[in-house]
């Protein structure tokens, strides 16, 4: 579903870089479109309704994080997901000032292009802060689509409560560029496994690494991690609108997350007047990968 404004030749060139077969299939089932001057990868799945479920991924991963969840959400829904600029299968420009503001612009432009007028947002990790920017625009009546509901999952919206990983700290240090260049697959996988409460398959780990290093994404980590600084810088813009939300909100949280800790979920639930909090007691930072069936069960009830 959906359409591409990029030539077949360009898409073939982008697919010429070696990817593991599951990511190749994911790419082949998706589309590329030119937004803010760069090639953005997205999937548009299901019906042709102007209502859609919008899935927003986290750092440092991609829309592929949702691959196990999407089939469990039902065939009758329209589901859109994308790779943010600098992530996954999208372009990863060097010397770019990556910003959550720009990522929100990309979301708006994509939905307009696809003719989507109403969305139910499901956001994880960094995607929760992109959602906060979209909600800030909504409150100012500057958003180009209607938000019907929001589900926030394991994102450090209250960044002062987050327990950053050693890698995140290094990527925000004066040694960031050097660390990004020398980062090894083994280190990445070790750090990732430490934030999971339930093991995921080796293939899942391999796909996360492959999507990261595609188009030199590993070398961009010192730039793309700037979203953490933006969480501090724009707290005054993003947090107050949460306290005035008038749409259904579900805080769905892997309770054993050592980064986006339980205190963040509790504060979100206490600050958002329409929020309900539901724990996933045995899961960590990536609930949608650790137990997609459990996550889908909750989401389907929330969206019903």
N, C-alpha and C positions, 0 to 999 in steps of 0.2 A: 504494500500500500504506500501511498505518498508518491512523490516524484522528485527527480533530481534536476538541478539547473546546471550541473557540471557535465561536460561531455563524457561519452563512454571512454574515450581515449584517456582522459584524466583519471577516471575511476580505475581503469586498467593499470595505469602507472602507479597509482596509490596501492593497488593490490599486489604489485609486483614484489614488494618487500616481503620477505619470508615471514609467515605467521603460522602458528600451529593450526591444525585442521579445524578445531572447534571455533577459533577466532576467524578463520577464513570463511567458514559457513555463516557466522554471525555477520561478517562484513558483506557477504554476497546477498544476504537477506535484507540488508539495509540500503541506505541511500546517502549520497553526499549532496550538500548544498552550500553555496557561497554566502556566508554571513559575516559581517564586519570585516570583509576582506580576506577571509580564510575559509578553508574547506572544513565543514562541520559534518560529522557522521551522526546519523540518527536512524532509529527504527520507528515505523508507524504500522502498528499491528491491529488486526481485528476489523471492526466495522468502519463505516464512513461517517459516523455521527459527528456533529460539531461539538459534542461533549467527549472528553477524554480523561483517562488517568495519566498523569504526568509523573514519571519516575526520574528523580534527580540523584545522581551518584555522588560518591565522596572522593576524598584524597587518599592515596594517589592512584585510584583505580579508574573504573569506566562503567559504561552502561552494561557491560557483560556481567557485572555484579547481579543483575536482575534476571539472568537467563533462566535460572531454575524456578524462579517465582512466577514469571509471566504466564507460563502454561497453566498454572494453578488458579489464575484469576478469572478464567472463563472465556469462552469464545464470543460472548455477546457484547464484550466491552471493546472500546478503542483504547489502545495503550500506546503512548509515545514515550520514548526515552532517547537520550542523546549523550554523546561524549562532549563534555565541556572543552573549550579551547585549551590546548596543552595536555589533554588527557586522551587515553584510549586510542581510537582510530582517527580522531580529528587532527588537524594541523597542530604543530608544536613549534611555533616560531621562536627563534633565538632572540635574545635581547628585547623581549617583549615585557611590557608592564602588565602582568596578569592581574586582573581585578574581578572581584565578585560582581561589581557593578556591570562590567562588560559581559560576564556570564549571564546575568539576568537579562541584559539586552538581547543576547543570543536566544534565550528562551522565548522572549517576546516575539522576536522576528520569526523564529521557526513556527510558533503557533499561528501567527498571522498568515504565514505562507501556506500552512496546512489547512487554513480555514477553521481553526478550532476556537470556539468562543467561550467555552466553559470547561474548567478542569478541576479534578480532585488531585491534589498534590500528595505524593509520597516521597519523602526526602530522607536521605541518610548522610550522616557525617557532614562534610563540607556542603552538601546539597541543602542542609537545613539552613545554612546562612544565606545561600542564594534565595531560598524561600523567604527568609526574613526581609531581604531587599524587595522581593516581589510584593510582600505584604505591606511594606512601607509605602510603596508606590500605590498599592490598592487604597490605603487609607487616605492618600492625597488625591485620589481619583485620577491617577496617572497611568493606571495599568490597562493594557489593551485587551484583556480578557477577564472573565469572571472566575473567581476562586470559590468553589462550592464547599470544599472541606480541605483539611490539612492533616497529614499524618507525619509526625516527626520521629525519627528513629536514630538513636545513638549518635547525636551530633553535639559538639561542645559549644552550644549557643551562648552559654555563660562561660566564657573562656577562662575567667579567673578561677573557676572550679575544676578545670580540666587538668588531668595528669599526663602531660605530654610524654611521648616515648623518647628514648635517647636519640633516635634518628631525627625526630622532629626538632629536638633542641639543637642538634648539630647543624641541621639545615637552616636554622635561624641564627647561626653564629658566624663570626668572621671567616670560618673555615668551610662555609657552606658549599661554595663552588668546587673546592677540592674534594670534599666528602661525596658530593653527588657524582663526580667523575669516577671515584675509586670504589663506589658502592658495589658490592658483589651480590650475586644472586643468593648465595648462602646466608648472607647477613640479612637481606630483605626477607627471606622466608622465615628466618629465625625470629625477627622482630614481629612479623605478621602473626606467626603462631602464638606468640606471647599475648596477643590481645584477643585471641579466640578462647572461648570457654569450652567449645565442642569442636573436635577436629573436623577439618574439611579434607577432601581428597587431595592427593598430590597433584592431580590434573588441575584442580581449581587454583592451587598455588602457582602452578606453571602458567596458567592463563593470565593471572594477575601480573606476573613478572613479564610475560610476553607483551601484554598491552602497555605496560610501563615503558619498556625499552624501545618499542616501536616508534619510528620517526625521531629517535634520539630523546625520548621522553625522560630518561634517567638524567640526562644532562640538564634538563629544565627544572629539576626538583627544587633547586635553590630559588627559582623564580615563582613557580606555581604555589609554593608553600606560603607565599605572601598573604594568602587568605587568613592566616592566623593573626597577623598584624592588623588586618582589616577588621577582624572581630573586636579587637580593642578599639580601633580608631572610630568605627561606626556604631558602637554600642548605643550611643545617644540617638541614633537614627533607627536602629533595628529593634531594640528591646521595648521601648514604650508602646509601639503599635500592637505588640503581643498582648498587652494588658487590656486592650480595647477590642479584641477580636469578637465578632458576633456570628461566627460560622463554626460548625463542628470541628473539633480538634482532638486527635488521639495521640498521646505520647506512648509509643510502643518501644520498649527498652529492654535490651539484653542486660540483665541486672548484674552480670559478672564482668562487664566492660571495665577494664582498668584505665582507660583513657577518658572517654566520655562517661564519667562515673555516675552512679545512681543519684547523687545529690543534684546533678544537672536536671535529670528527669523530674525529680521532686520539686525543684524550683520552677520549672516550666509549668507543671501541673498546678502549682499554687498561684502563679502569676497570670495565667491565661484563664479568663472567666469561664470559657466554654470547654475547657480541656478535661479529658478523662485520661487517667494513667493506667496502663496495663503492662505488667512486668512479664518478661520472658526469663524466668528465674535461673535456668540452666545455660543461658546463652551469653555470649560476649559482644564484641564490637561489630561483628558482621552477622546479625541474625538471619538475614535473607540467604546467606550461604551456609550458615551453620545448621539451620533447620527451616528450609523454605516451606515445608508443609505447615508447620506451626504458625509461621508468619502469615502465610496465605489464609489460613483459617480465620485469623483475627482480622485481617484486611477485608476479607469478603463479608464478614459480619458488619464491619464498620461502614462499608460502602453500600450495603443493602438498603 
